[in-house]
Amino acid sequence: MLPFVSTSPPLRFTDHPINQVGGWYRWSPEFRDSLLKLQDVISLLPPPELIHLYEGKRYDQTYTVKTELVDRELHEILFQSALALREMTPADEIRLFSGLIDQDISSETLHFLFSYYQHCLGVISGRHDAALYAPLGDLSETGFPFPPHADLYLQKSLWVVFDKVPLDESGQTVLISTHDFMRALHRLETMPEDAKVHVTSLLTQDFDEDKFDDFFYFLYAKEAQWTEELAAVLAARQLMIKFQRGEGFLLNDRRWLHGRTTTSGAVREDRLHRLTFTTTEV
């Protein structure tokens, strides 16, 4: 069973247009109880460790755990929830979250949970790279905007939970469906046809390696002649929402592009938790 259940949007998002493309979720009461139980024993457990999945290639780092929980009942609950995540049917809808971190569920608990999911999803699929809980790079010297992009990890499901974020309205999440993005892309007068074909192929074809650099730096290169036109066209189609601590989203990385407006503070590794994983149908 999935670890979350449907819920109402936070009050400040009651009339937000994001509700037209996504439903809101929170921890199920039963799973929340399990997280509280996990939280009680985390200090006695070896902390998650950072490893390389692809022999040190770029974007291959992940947090994971080396040993499973001694409490087999708790392990089974987490394992079954990981199995349910893997068996989710991909959809165009975004899953939106609130209350995943709060006064009772700590950042450390979510960190351990995502690390444990990385391990469990590997066991379930028989592939050590079935999931990636990658740390965010330390960009503490700048708060630059991050235009809409796909991460293009090998894993296509992307689950992001925000943590240490400014309380103001800076650093809003930008979302645009791949459908709208490609419609906008093919209407650009400044982008050559072969460039449009290349960008489209990155979103629609399967590859055996990470393609983020190819997508992002090709699309947003400073010398690209289409930069200004692309920014204007995307601005008219994208959604913006400011997630606070414990809120976030789960989406198909090939069906939705995401980005970020400029932040008022530093962008540090503890800004968010990001788990990518493969489902049975993706």
Beta strands, then each sheet from edge to edge (+ up, - down):
strand 1: 4-7
strand 2: 22-27
strand 3: 49-52
strand 4: 61-64
strand 5: 94-97
strand 6: 131-133
strand 7: 146-149
strand 8: 157-162
strand 9: 173-177
strand 10: 239-241
strand 11: 248-252
strand 12: 256-260
strand 13: 272-277
sheet 1: 1+ 2- 5- 11+ 8- 13+ 6-
sheet 2: 3+ 4-
sheet 3: 7+ 12- 9+ 10-
end
